[in-house]
Structure formats: C-alpha cells, structure tokens
C-alpha cells in the first residue's frame, strides 16, 4: 500500500471516532456550532465511515446504496436519543483523485439525498430513528498531498473545506524490525 493511501486510511480511521470527528468540526466553526451538546459529545454525534443507506422508494433498482462520501456525521439530541435532522457529509481527498472526481462524489450524494432513505446505523445506535435528515452539509478535507488546484477549486466554488495535517503513520515493517532486534542478542 502506498504512503499516500496509508495517510488517507489513517485519517478515515481517525475520524471514525466521534470525539475525533468533533475535533475536525472545530476546524470549520459553522459546523462545530451544529453539535447539540459539547458536555456529552459522544452522545451528540454519530460518525459513520463509508455509510450505507436504504431507499424506501419501490421503483428504484437498488434498495441499499453506499454513499460516495467517506464519513457521515449525524447530529443527535443526547437527552432524547433522536437525530436532530442535521447531517454532515465528509469528503476526504483520496490519493490521485482530481478535483472533478471529488466534486462528482458530492454530486452523487446530493442526487441520492433527493430520495427517501433510512440510515443503516452501527449496532450501538440501532434504537435511534434513522430516517433522512432535513439539512445536508458537505465538508471537504484536504491533506498535505492534495494539489493546490483542489483547494483553489473548493475556494472558488465556495464549498466548505479544511486542510488537515497528514497523520503520523506507523510502518509495520519498522515495528517488525524493532522486535527482531530485541529478540536477537547478536545485534
């Protein structure tokens, strides 16, 4: 796996944790203010990596579809344990993805959001009513490897975006070599 793909996967796994997703939203204040309660942040936001929805319209050919975003962040009232109707769709710039492909993913999500759907929520959130949200917000995330033209395009289109530092990557090869040195007294 390439180093850029490792950076992307590390960031996706990082923001799969709701508390880390809240840290991402801190970078874009208007979305950070959508969080219902910062006193109970883990109960206020559901982070769904590579989300899937179920369409309710009987005339569609597919009933279950994976959304083309990287994360869906669903706001919840921590007291009532219900969705607030505000959904943020996070699009992390993927290695070797160009500006048009990144926008195409958002446009595909916009088209899907025009249908009636239900979220396929993680098991621990199955009791929450998972019908479609009323308000949909995109958030684009660029990394160090993202070309400047992508940031320029997002700014030109007035799309909400943040640039984050690439996460530190632990290489499994390095860890294995360190274990070998510990076990081998001749080195």
Secondary structure, DSSP 8 states (H G I E B T S, - for coil): --HHHHHHHHHHHHHTSHHHHHHHHHTSHHHHTT-S-STTHHHHEEEEET-EEEE--TT-S-SEEE-SSSEEEEEEETTTTEEEEEEEEEEE--TT--HHHHHHHHHHHHHHTTS-EEE---GGGTTS--B--SEEEEEEEE-TTS-HHHHHHHHHTT--EEE--------HHHHHHHHHHHH-TT-
